[in-house]
């Protein structure tokens, strides 16, 4: 090759580089998927609601207050379809709700509900804010009717995930009175799979020498994640994070802590997310577990000290909440290995701040749609939201979405603190 030819090639390459616009960090952010956020509201008259999960049809499932006022208030499980909210009712008790991821795309929805029956052991198994002396059960809602799920002989049960094979996981009490139970728990309970046929229930063994278990999610392959430990109130039996494969429990490990690792969700690739205590037994971070790399610390958003991953889709996108030391929380999206404040990706035109309320949302489906709970600083309301991905924000949107961190009112921070842990009100953490 002649020197003059080589020189021409080099100069051409240089001019091509110089002609290419320099991609700043801000321009890089503009290249990311943005989100149009819709305030889904709450049931009539209420100011509190959250979206706990959503399926690939875009159905948002969660709960809503049923009276005016901020949390805690009596709640009912609810579903938002095409922007319309439906009250799913209760099993004759005052309150119901949905806490865990449900990826079932059919017309059935799994609900946790209080009953009208007094618990003879006064265990407060499901930790509702009101009428704590009542029993609670899982139930399947279909065509406006709730059908209770069976227990293993005890009084209470707590449902978790629901796949498209008609399998529901959760925990159900047995009839065994365990003298070693931590009060107020009296009866043993086991991780279970309900279905796929009506009335079917099968217990999953706890890990090693543990006595009780809780199943939290199930994928389409039948892989189940949850926890097991000694008999304690639901939400405190968290000695071991467990993956059940073919009915056998395997320990998922931790980020260094001994009793604070909870795997919330498993996708169809077998990837698991949740939270885990670090070695100091105080700091808690979101994690991603894979068969190849085991448990990986996802860290927190800048300036925060706590994080929890509450949703993962089959593309590997992870969502969760990240909080500072004062309890100011915000939703995050982890995509392509990078964790971002979801608020920085929201299109202008919404007054909602996406507050990252721990285990009960946010969640993400395979279309990249996200649901959770927001805070409206203009009204003080904390409604459910739906965030739909878009490459271009709608024209004419007003009200800039700066993504600037919001200092939340104490009432909202208290709510997030309660929902940060395992169980409806942060038990076990």
C-alpha positions as a Markdown table, in Angstrom:
| # | Residue | x | y | z |
|---|---|---|---|---|
| 1 | Unk | 0.0 | 0.0 | 0.0 |
| 2 | Unk | 1.3 | 3.4 | -0.9 |
| 3 | Unk | 1.9 | 5.9 | 1.9 |
| 4 | Unk | -0.4 | 8.4 | 0.3 |
| 5 | Unk | -3.2 | 5.9 | 0.2 |
| 6 | Unk | -2.7 | 5.0 | 3.9 |
| 7 | Unk | -2.7 | 8.7 | 4.7 |
| 8 | Unk | -6.0 | 9.2 | 2.9 |
| 9 | Unk | -7.6 | 6.3 | 4.8 |
| 10 | Unk | -6.5 | 7.7 | 8.1 |
| 11 | Unk | -7.7 | 11.2 | 7.4 |
| 12 | Unk | -11.0 | 9.8 | 6.2 |
| 13 | Unk | -11.4 | 7.9 | 9.4 |
| 14 | Unk | -10.5 | 11.0 | 11.5 |
| 15 | Unk | -12.9 | 13.2 | 9.7 |
| 16 | Unk | -15.7 | 10.6 | 10.1 |
| 17 | Unk | -15.1 | 10.6 | 13.8 |
| 18 | Unk | -15.0 | 14.4 | 14.0 |
| 19 | Unk | -18.2 | 14.5 | 12.1 |
| 20 | Unk | -20.0 | 12.2 | 14.6 |
| 21 | Unk | -21.7 | 14.2 | 17.4 |
| 22 | Unk | -20.1 | 13.6 | 20.8 |
| 23 | Unk | -22.5 | 11.6 | 23.0 |
| 24 | Unk | -22.6 | 13.3 | 26.3 |
| 25 | Unk | -24.1 | 11.7 | 29.4 |
| 26 | Unk | -27.2 | 13.7 | 29.1 |
| 27 | Unk | -27.6 | 12.7 | 25.5 |
| 28 | Unk | -27.1 | 9.1 | 26.5 |
| 29 | Unk | -30.0 | 9.4 | 28.9 |
| 30 | Unk | -32.1 | 10.8 | 26.1 |
| 31 | Unk | -31.4 | 7.6 | 24.2 |
| 32 | Unk | -32.9 | 5.4 | 26.9 |
| 33 | Unk | -36.4 | 4.2 | 26.9 |
| 34 | Unk | -38.7 | 6.8 | 28.4 |
| 35 | Unk | -42.0 | 6.1 | 30.3 |
| 36 | Unk | -45.4 | 7.6 | 30.0 |
| 37 | Unk | -46.9 | 7.4 | 33.6 |
| 38 | Unk | -50.6 | 7.1 | 34.2 |
| 39 | Unk | -52.1 | 7.8 | 37.6 |
| 40 | Unk | -54.4 | 4.7 | 38.1 |
| 41 | Unk | -56.1 | 6.2 | 41.2 |
| 42 | Unk | -57.9 | 4.3 | 43.9 |
| 43 | Unk | -61.3 | 3.0 | 44.7 |
| 44 | Unk | -64.0 | 5.6 | 45.1 |
| 45 | Unk | -63.2 | 8.1 | 47.8 |
| 46 | Unk | -59.8 | 6.6 | 48.7 |
| 47 | Unk | -56.4 | 8.2 | 48.4 |
| 48 | Unk | -54.2 | 5.2 | 48.8 |
| 49 | Unk | -53.5 | 2.3 | 46.4 |
| 50 | Unk | -50.6 | 0.4 | 44.9 |
| 51 | Unk | -49.9 | -1.8 | 42.0 |
| 52 | Unk | -48.2 | -4.9 | 43.3 |
| 53 | Unk | -47.9 | -6.8 | 40.0 |
| 54 | Unk | -49.0 | -6.8 | 36.3 |
| 55 | Unk | -49.3 | -9.5 | 33.7 |
| 56 | Unk | -48.4 | -9.4 | 30.0 |
| 57 | Unk | -51.9 | -8.3 | 29.2 |
| 58 | Unk | -51.2 | -5.1 | 31.1 |
| 59 | Unk | -53.6 | -6.0 | 34.0 |
| 60 | Unk | -52.4 | -4.3 | 37.1 |
| 61 | Unk | -53.2 | -6.1 | 40.4 |
| 62 | Unk | -52.8 | -4.7 | 43.9 |
| 63 | Unk | -54.9 | -3.1 | 46.5 |
| 64 | Unk | -56.8 | 0.1 | 47.3 |
| 65 | Unk | -58.1 | 1.8 | 50.3 |
| 66 | Unk | -61.8 | 1.7 | 50.6 |
| 67 | Unk | -62.3 | 4.8 | 52.7 |
| 68 | Unk | -60.8 | 8.3 | 52.5 |
| 69 | Unk | -57.5 | 8.8 | 54.2 |
| 70 | Unk | -53.9 | 7.8 | 54.0 |
| 71 | Unk | -52.4 | 4.5 | 54.8 |
| 72 | Unk | -53.1 | 2.5 | 57.0 |
| 73 | Unk | -56.8 | 2.2 | 56.0 |
| 74 | Unk | -59.0 | -0.9 | 55.4 |
| 75 | Unk | -58.1 | -2.2 | 51.9 |
| 76 | Unk | -59.6 | -4.4 | 49.2 |
| 77 | Unk | -57.7 | -6.3 | 46.5 |
| 78 | Unk | -58.2 | -4.6 | 43.1 |
| 79 | Unk | -57.4 | -5.0 | 39.4 |
| 80 | Unk | -57.0 | -2.2 | 36.9 |
| 81 | Unk | -57.9 | -3.2 | 33.3 |
| 82 | Unk | -57.7 | -0.6 | 30.6 |
| 83 | Unk | -57.7 | 2.1 | 33.2 |
| 84 | Unk | -60.8 | 0.8 | 35.0 |
| 85 | Unk | -60.5 | -0.4 | 38.6 |
| 86 | Unk | -62.5 | -3.4 | 39.9 |
| 87 | Unk | -63.0 | -4.2 | 43.6 |
| 88 | Unk | -62.2 | -7.9 | 44.0 |
| 89 | Unk | -64.0 | -8.0 | 47.4 |
| 90 | Unk | -63.2 | -10.2 | 50.4 |
| 91 | Unk | -64.0 | -13.6 | 51.9 |
| 92 | Unk | -66.6 | -11.9 | 54.2 |
| 93 | Unk | -63.8 | -10.2 | 56.2 |
| 94 | Unk | -63.1 | -6.5 | 56.2 |
| 95 | Unk | -59.9 | -6.4 | 54.2 |
| 96 | Unk | -58.1 | -8.1 | 51.3 |
| 97 | Unk | -55.0 | -7.4 | 49.2 |
| 98 | Unk | -52.4 | -8.6 | 46.7 |
| 99 | Unk | -48.8 | -8.6 | 47.8 |
| 100 | Unk | -46.8 | -10.8 | 45.4 |
| 101 | Unk | -46.0 | -11.1 | 41.7 |
| 102 | Unk | -48.7 | -12.9 | 39.6 |
| 103 | Unk | -47.8 | -13.5 | 36.0 |
| 104 | Unk | -51.0 | -15.5 | 35.1 |
| 105 | Unk | -52.4 | -14.0 | 31.9 |
| 106 | Unk | -55.9 | -15.6 | 32.2 |
| 107 | Unk | -59.0 | -14.2 | 33.9 |
| 108 | Unk | -58.1 | -15.5 | 37.4 |
| 109 | Unk | -56.5 | -13.5 | 40.1 |
| 110 | Unk | -55.2 | -14.7 | 43.5 |
| 111 | Unk | -56.2 | -12.6 | 46.5 |
| 112 | Unk | -55.2 | -12.6 | 50.2 |
| 113 | Unk | -58.3 | -12.0 | 52.3 |
| 114 | Unk | -59.5 | -11.9 | 55.9 |
| 115 | Unk | -62.4 | -14.0 | 56.7 |
| 116 | Unk | -65.3 | -13.4 | 59.2 |
| 117 | Unk | -63.9 | -16.1 | 61.5 |
| 118 | Unk | -62.0 | -15.4 | 64.7 |
| 119 | Unk | -58.6 | -17.1 | 64.9 |
| 120 | Unk | -58.7 | -19.3 | 68.0 |
| 121 | Unk | -55.0 | -18.9 | 68.4 |
| 122 | Unk | -55.0 | -15.2 | 67.8 |
| 123 | Unk | -51.9 | -15.5 | 65.6 |
| 124 | Unk | -52.5 | -12.4 | 63.4 |
| 125 | Unk | -51.0 | -14.5 | 60.6 |
| 126 | Unk | -51.5 | -12.1 | 57.7 |
| 127 | Unk | -50.7 | -8.8 | 59.5 |
| 128 | Unk | -53.6 | -6.7 | 58.2 |
| 129 | Unk | -53.8 | -3.3 | 59.9 |
| 130 | Unk | -57.2 | -3.9 | 61.3 |
| 131 | Unk | -59.3 | -6.7 | 62.8 |
| 132 | Unk | -56.1 | -8.7 | 63.6 |
| 133 | Unk | -58.0 | -11.4 | 65.5 |
| 134 | Unk | -59.5 | -12.8 | 62.2 |
| 135 | Unk | -58.2 | -15.7 | 60.1 |
| 136 | Unk | -57.0 | -15.2 | 56.6 |
| 137 | Unk | -56.9 | -17.3 | 53.5 |
| 138 | Unk | -55.8 | -17.2 | 49.9 |
| 139 | Unk | -58.6 | -17.1 | 47.3 |
| 140 | Unk | -59.0 | -17.2 | 43.6 |
| 141 | Unk | -61.1 | -14.5 | 42.0 |
| 142 | Unk | -62.9 | -15.3 | 38.7 |
| 143 | Unk | -66.0 | -13.7 | 37.1 |
| 144 | Unk | -66.7 | -11.7 | 40.3 |
| 145 | Unk | -66.5 | -14.7 | 42.7 |
| 146 | Unk | -63.9 | -15.5 | 45.3 |
| 147 | Unk | -63.2 | -19.2 | 46.0 |
| 148 | Unk | -61.0 | -19.9 | 49.1 |
| 149 | Unk | -57.9 | -22.1 | 48.8 |
| 150 | Unk | -57.4 | -24.9 | 51.3 |
| 151 | Unk | -55.0 | -25.1 | 54.1 |
| 152 | Unk | -53.0 | -28.1 | 55.4 |
| 153 | Unk | -55.3 | -28.5 | 58.4 |
| 154 | Unk | -54.7 | -25.2 | 60.1 |
| 155 | Unk | -56.7 | -21.9 | 60.1 |
| 156 | Unk | -54.6 | -19.6 | 57.9 |
| 157 | Unk | -52.9 | -19.4 | 54.5 |
| 158 | Unk | -51.0 | -16.8 | 52.6 |
| 159 | Unk | -50.8 | -16.9 | 48.7 |
| 160 | Unk | -47.9 | -15.8 | 46.6 |
| 161 | Unk | -47.1 | -16.2 | 42.9 |
| 162 | Unk | -49.4 | -17.6 | 40.2 |
| 163 | Unk | -48.2 | -18.9 | 36.9 |
| 164 | Unk | -49.9 | -19.7 | 33.6 |
| 165 | Unk | -50.0 | -23.4 | 34.3 |
| 166 | Unk | -52.6 | -22.7 | 37.0 |
| 167 | Unk | -50.1 | -23.3 | 39.9 |
| 168 | Unk | -50.3 | -21.0 | 42.9 |
| 169 | Unk | -47.7 | -20.9 | 45.6 |
| 170 | Unk | -47.7 | -19.7 | 49.2 |
| 171 | Unk | -47.8 | -20.9 | 52.8 |
| 172 | Unk | -50.5 | -22.8 | 54.6 |
| 173 | Unk | -50.9 | -23.8 | 58.2 |
| 174 | Unk | -50.9 | -27.4 | 59.4 |
| 175 | Unk | -52.7 | -28.7 | 62.4 |
| 176 | Unk | -49.5 | -29.3 | 64.3 |
| 177 | Unk | -49.0 | -27.3 | 67.4 |
| 178 | Unk | -45.3 | -26.6 | 67.6 |
| 179 | Unk | -44.1 | -26.0 | 71.2 |
| 180 | Unk | -41.0 | -24.2 | 69.8 |
| 181 | Unk | -43.0 | -21.6 | 67.8 |
| 182 | Unk | -42.3 | -18.0 | 68.6 |
| 183 | Unk | -45.4 | -16.3 | 69.9 |
| 184 | Unk | -48.0 | -15.4 | 68.7 |
| 185 | Unk | -47.5 | -18.2 | 66.2 |
| 186 | Unk | -48.8 | -21.6 | 67.4 |
| 187 | Unk | -49.2 | -23.8 | 64.4 |
| 188 | Unk | -46.5 | -25.0 | 61.9 |
| 189 | Unk | -47.0 | -23.9 | 58.3 |
| 190 | Unk | -45.4 | -25.1 | 55.1 |
| 191 | Unk | -44.6 | -23.8 | 51.7 |
| 192 | Unk | -47.2 | -25.1 | 49.3 |
| 193 | Unk | -48.3 | -25.3 | 45.7 |
| 194 | Unk | -52.1 | -25.1 | 45.0 |
| 195 | Unk | -53.4 | -26.6 | 41.7 |
| 196 | Unk | -53.4 | -26.8 | 38.9 |
| 197 | Unk | -56.7 | -28.5 | 39.5 |
| 198 | Unk | -59.2 | -27.0 | 42.0 |
| 199 | Unk | -58.7 | -28.1 | 45.6 |
| 200 | Unk | -55.2 | -29.5 | 45.0 |
| 201 | Unk | -52.5 | -28.6 | 47.6 |
| 202 | Unk | -49.0 | -30.0 | 47.9 |
| 203 | Unk | -46.5 | -29.2 | 50.6 |
| 204 | Unk | -42.8 | -28.4 | 49.8 |
| 205 | Unk | -40.2 | -29.5 | 52.3 |
| 206 | Unk | -38.2 | -26.8 | 54.2 |
| 207 | Unk | -34.5 | -26.7 | 53.8 |
| 208 | Unk | -32.3 | -29.0 | 55.9 |
| 209 | Unk | -33.4 | -28.9 | 59.6 |
| 210 | Unk | -35.9 | -26.0 | 59.2 |
| 211 | Unk | -39.4 | -26.6 | 60.5 |
| 212 | Unk | -41.5 | -24.2 | 58.4 |
| 213 | Unk | -41.4 | -22.7 | 54.9 |
| 214 | Unk | -43.0 | -20.0 | 52.7 |
| 215 | Unk | -43.1 | -20.1 | 48.9 |
| 216 | Unk | -43.2 | -16.6 | 47.3 |
| 217 | Unk | -43.1 | -17.1 | 43.5 |
| 218 | Unk | -43.2 | -19.8 | 40.8 |
| 219 | Unk | -42.3 | -19.6 | 37.1 |
| 220 | Unk | -43.6 | -21.5 | 34.1 |
| 221 | Unk | -41.1 | -24.3 | 34.6 |
| 222 | Unk | -42.4 | -25.0 | 38.1 |
| 223 | Unk | -39.3 | -23.6 | 39.8 |
| 224 | Unk | -40.3 | -22.0 | 43.2 |
| 225 | Unk | -38.5 | -19.5 | 45.4 |
| 226 | Unk | -39.2 | -18.7 | 49.0 |
| 227 | Unk | -37.7 | -19.0 | 52.5 |
| 228 | Unk | -37.6 | -21.5 | 55.3 |
| 229 | Unk | -36.6 | -21.4 | 59.0 |
| 230 | Unk | -37.8 | -22.1 | 62.5 |
| 231 | Unk | -41.5 | -21.7 | 63.4 |
| 232 | Unk | -42.2 | -18.0 | 63.9 |
| 233 | Unk | -44.9 | -15.5 | 62.8 |
| 234 | Unk | -45.2 | -15.3 | 59.0 |
| 235 | Unk | -42.5 | -13.0 | 57.8 |
| 236 | Unk | -39.9 | -13.9 | 60.4 |
| 237 | Unk | -39.0 | -17.5 | 59.3 |
| 238 | Unk | -36.2 | -16.2 | 57.1 |
| 239 | Unk | -33.2 | -18.3 | 58.0 |
| 240 | Unk | -32.6 | -19.7 | 54.5 |
| 241 | Unk | -33.4 | -18.4 | 51.0 |
| 242 | Unk | -34.6 | -21.4 | 49.0 |
| 243 | Unk | -35.1 | -22.5 | 45.4 |
| 244 | Unk | -37.3 | -25.6 | 45.0 |
| 245 | Unk | -36.6 | -27.6 | 41.9 |
| 246 | Unk | -38.6 | -30.8 | 41.3 |
| 247 | Unk | -39.8 | -30.4 | 44.9 |
| 248 | Unk | -36.3 | -30.4 | 46.4 |
| 249 | Unk | -35.0 | -27.3 | 48.3 |
| 250 | Unk | -31.7 | -25.7 | 47.5 |
| 251 | Unk | -30.0 | -22.9 | 49.4 |
| 252 | Unk | -29.5 | -19.7 | 47.4 |
| 253 | Unk | -26.9 | -18.2 | 49.8 |
| 254 | Unk | -26.7 | -14.6 | 50.8 |
| 255 | Unk | -24.8 | -11.4 | 50.5 |
| 256 | Unk | -23.0 | -12.1 | 53.7 |
| 257 | Unk | -25.8 | -11.9 | 56.3 |
| 258 | Unk | -27.2 | -14.9 | 58.1 |
| 259 | Unk | -31.0 | -14.3 | 58.6 |
| 260 | Unk | -32.1 | -11.6 | 56.2 |
| 261 | Unk | -32.2 | -12.9 | 52.7 |
| 262 | Unk | -35.5 | -13.1 | 50.8 |
| 263 | Unk | -36.0 | -14.1 | 47.2 |
| 264 | Unk | -39.2 | -12.5 | 45.9 |
| 265 | Unk | -39.4 | -13.3 | 42.2 |
| 266 | Unk | -38.1 | -15.9 | 39.7 |
| 267 | Unk | -38.4 | -15.4 | 36.0 |
| 268 | Unk | -38.6 | -18.1 | 33.3 |
| 269 | Unk | -34.8 | -18.0 | 32.8 |
| 270 | Unk | -34.4 | -19.1 | 36.4 |
| 271 | Unk | -33.1 | -15.7 | 37.5 |
| 272 | Unk | -34.0 | -14.6 | 41.0 |
| 273 | Unk | -34.2 | -11.2 | 42.7 |
| 274 | Unk | -34.9 | -10.0 | 46.2 |
| 275 | Unk | -32.9 | -8.5 | 49.0 |
| 276 | Unk | -30.2 | -9.7 | 51.4 |
| 277 | Unk | -28.4 | -8.4 | 54.5 |
| 278 | Unk | -24.7 | -7.8 | 54.0 |
| 279 | Unk | -22.1 | -9.1 | 56.4 |
| 280 | Unk | -22.7 | -6.3 | 58.9 |
| 281 | Unk | -26.3 | -7.7 | 59.4 |
| 282 | Unk | -27.6 | -4.1 | 59.2 |
| 283 | Unk | -27.2 | -3.0 | 55.6 |
| 284 | Unk | -29.6 | -4.5 | 53.1 |
| 285 | Unk | -29.2 | -4.5 | 49.3 |
| 286 | Unk | -31.1 | -5.8 | 46.3 |
| 287 | Unk | -29.6 | -8.9 | 44.7 |
| 288 | Unk | -29.8 | -10.9 | 41.4 |
| 289 | Unk | -29.1 | -14.6 | 41.6 |
| 290 | Unk | -28.3 | -16.7 | 38.6 |
| 291 | Unk | -27.2 | -20.3 | 38.3 |
| 292 | Unk | -24.0 | -19.3 | 36.6 |
| 293 | Unk | -22.9 | -16.4 | 38.9 |
| 294 | Unk | -24.9 | -17.1 | 42.1 |
| 295 | Unk | -25.9 | -14.1 | 44.2 |
| 296 | Unk | -24.8 | -10.6 | 43.0 |
| 297 | Unk | -25.1 | -7.4 | 44.9 |
| 298 | Unk | -27.0 | -4.8 | 42.9 |
| 299 | Unk | -26.1 | -1.9 | 45.2 |
| 300 | Unk | -28.3 | 1.2 | 45.7 |
| 301 | Unk | -29.0 | 4.4 | 43.9 |
| 302 | Unk | -26.4 | 7.2 | 44.8 |
| 303 | Unk | -26.8 | 8.4 | 48.3 |
| 304 | Unk | -29.0 | 5.6 | 49.4 |
| 305 | Unk | -28.5 | 2.8 | 52.0 |
| 306 | Unk | -31.2 | 0.3 | 51.4 |
| 307 | Unk | -32.5 | -1.4 | 48.3 |
| 308 | Unk | -34.8 | -4.3 | 47.3 |
| 309 | Unk | -35.5 | -5.9 | 44.0 |
| 310 | Unk | -39.2 | -6.7 | 43.6 |
| 311 | Unk | -39.6 | -7.6 | 39.9 |
| 312 | Unk | -37.7 | -9.1 | 37.0 |
| 313 | Unk | -39.0 | -10.0 | 33.5 |
| 314 | Unk | -37.7 | -12.5 | 31.0 |
| 315 | Unk | -35.5 | -9.9 | 29.4 |
| 316 | Unk | -33.6 | -9.6 | 32.7 |
| 317 | Unk | -34.9 | -6.0 | 33.4 |
| 318 | Unk | -35.1 | -5.6 | 37.2 |
| 319 | Unk | -37.2 | -3.1 | 39.2 |
| 320 | Unk | -37.2 | -2.3 | 42.9 |
| 321 | Unk | -36.9 | 0.4 | 45.5 |
| 322 | Unk | -33.9 | 2.3 | 46.8 |
| 323 | Unk | -34.1 | 4.4 | 50.1 |
| 324 | Unk | -31.9 | 6.8 | 51.9 |
| 325 | Unk | -31.2 | 6.7 | 55.7 |
| 326 | Unk | -34.3 | 8.9 | 56.3 |
| 327 | Unk | -36.6 | 6.6 | 54.5 |
| 328 | Unk | -37.0 | 8.6 | 51.3 |
| 329 | Unk | -37.5 | 5.9 | 48.7 |
| 330 | Unk | -37.7 | 5.8 | 44.9 |
| 331 | Unk | -38.2 | 3.2 | 42.2 |
| 332 | Unk | -35.3 | 2.0 | 40.2 |
| 333 | Unk | -34.9 | 0.2 | 36.9 |
| 334 | Unk | -31.9 | -1.9 | 36.2 |
| 335 | Unk | -31.3 | -2.5 | 32.5 |
| 336 | Unk | -28.2 | -3.6 | 30.7 |
| 337 | Unk | -26.4 | -3.9 | 34.0 |
| 338 | Unk | -27.1 | -0.2 | 35.0 |
| 339 | Unk | -29.4 | 0.9 | 37.9 |
| 340 | Unk | -31.2 | 4.1 | 37.2 |
| 341 | Unk | -33.8 | 6.2 | 39.2 |
| 342 | Unk | -37.0 | 5.5 | 37.3 |
| 343 | Unk | -38.1 | 9.0 | 37.9 |
| 344 | Unk | -35.4 | 10.3 | 35.6 |
| 345 | Unk | -36.9 | 8.3 | 32.7 |
| 346 | Unk | -40.5 | 9.6 | 33.1 |
| 347 | Unk | -41.9 | 11.8 | 30.4 |
| 348 | Unk | -43.2 | 15.2 | 31.4 |
| 349 | Unk | -46.9 | 15.5 | 32.2 |
| 350 | Unk | -47.3 | 13.6 | 35.5 |
| 351 | Unk | -47.1 | 15.0 | 39.0 |
| 352 | Unk | -46.4 | 11.5 | 40.5 |
| 353 | Unk | -43.1 | 10.7 | 42.1 |
| 354 | Unk | -42.5 | 6.9 | 41.9 |
| 355 | Unk | -41.7 | 6.0 | 45.5 |
| 356 | Unk | -40.3 | 2.5 | 45.4 |
| 357 | Unk | -42.4 | 0.9 | 48.1 |
| 358 | Unk | -40.3 | -2.2 | 48.7 |
| 359 | Unk | -41.7 | -5.8 | 48.2 |
| 360 | Unk | -45.2 | -4.9 | 47.0 |
| 361 | Unk | -44.1 | -3.3 | 43.7 |
| 362 | Unk | -42.8 | -2.1 | 41.6 |
| 363 | Unk | -43.1 | -4.9 | 39.1 |
| 364 | Unk | -42.3 | -5.2 | 35.4 |
| 365 | Unk | -43.8 | -7.4 | 32.7 |
| 366 | Unk | -42.2 | -8.7 | 29.5 |
| 367 | Unk | -43.5 | -5.7 | 27.6 |
| 368 | Unk | -41.4 | -3.5 | 29.9 |
| 369 | Unk | -44.5 | -2.0 | 31.5 |
| 370 | Unk | -44.0 | -1.1 | 35.2 |
| 371 | Unk | -46.5 | -0.7 | 38.1 |
| 372 | Unk | -46.1 | 0.4 | 41.6 |
| 373 | Unk | -47.1 | 3.2 | 43.9 |
| 374 | Unk | -46.6 | 6.9 | 43.4 |
| 375 | Unk | -46.8 | 10.0 | 45.6 |
| 376 | Unk | -48.5 | 13.2 | 44.4 |
| 377 | Unk | -47.0 | 16.2 | 46.2 |
| 378 | Unk | -49.9 | 18.4 | 44.9 |
| 379 | Unk | -52.6 | 16.3 | 46.8 |
| 380 | Unk | -50.7 | 14.1 | 49.2 |
| 381 | Unk | -52.3 | 11.0 | 47.6 |
| 382 | Unk | -50.4 | 7.8 | 47.1 |
| 383 | Unk | -52.1 | 6.1 | 44.1 |
| 384 | Unk | -51.2 | 3.1 | 41.9 |
| 385 | Unk | -49.4 | 3.9 | 38.6 |
| 386 | Unk | -48.7 | 2.3 | 35.3 |
| 387 | Unk | -45.5 | 3.3 | 33.4 |
| 388 | Unk | -45.5 | 2.4 | 29.7 |
| 389 | Unk | -42.2 | 2.4 | 27.8 |
| 390 | Unk | -41.9 | 4.8 | 24.8 |
| 391 | Unk | -39.0 | 6.1 | 22.7 |
| 392 | Unk | -40.6 | 9.5 | 22.3 |
| 393 | Unk | -42.6 | 11.4 | 24.9 |
| 394 | Unk | -46.0 | 12.6 | 23.8 |
| 395 | Unk | -46.1 | 16.0 | 22.2 |
| 396 | Unk | -47.6 | 18.7 | 24.3 |
| 397 | Unk | -46.7 | 17.2 | 27.6 |
| 398 | Unk | -46.3 | 19.8 | 30.2 |
| 399 | Unk | -44.7 | 19.9 | 33.6 |
| 400 | Unk | -41.1 | 18.9 | 33.3 |
| 401 | Unk | -40.1 | 15.6 | 34.8 |
| 402 | Unk | -36.7 | 16.4 | 36.3 |
| 403 | Unk | -36.2 | 13.3 | 38.2 |
| 404 | Unk | -35.1 | 15.4 | 41.2 |
| 405 | Unk | -35.1 | 13.4 | 44.4 |
| 406 | Unk | -38.2 | 14.2 | 46.5 |
| 407 | Unk | -38.2 | 14.5 | 50.3 |
| 408 | Unk | -41.3 | 12.6 | 51.3 |
| 409 | Unk | -43.7 | 13.5 | 54.1 |
| 410 | Unk | -43.3 | 11.5 | 57.3 |
| 411 | Unk | -46.6 | 9.7 | 56.8 |
| 412 | Unk | -45.4 | 8.4 | 53.4 |
| 413 | Unk | -42.0 | 7.4 | 54.7 |
| 414 | Unk | -43.7 | 5.5 | 57.6 |
| 415 | Unk | -45.8 | 3.7 | 55.0 |
| 416 | Unk | -42.7 | 2.7 | 52.9 |
| 417 | Unk | -40.8 | 1.7 | 56.0 |
| 418 | Unk | -43.6 | -0.7 | 57.0 |
| 419 | Unk | -43.8 | -2.2 | 53.5 |
| 420 | Unk | -40.0 | -2.5 | 53.1 |
| 421 | Unk | -39.6 | -5.9 | 54.8 |
| 422 | Unk | -41.1 | -9.3 | 54.4 |
| 423 | Unk | -44.8 | -9.6 | 55.2 |
| 424 | Unk | -47.4 | -6.9 | 54.9 |
| 425 | Unk | -46.0 | -4.6 | 57.5 |
| 426 | Unk | -42.2 | -5.3 | 57.4 |
| 427 | Unk | -42.1 | -8.2 | 59.8 |
| 428 | Unk | -38.8 | -9.9 | 59.9 |
| 429 | Unk | -36.7 | -6.9 | 59.0 |
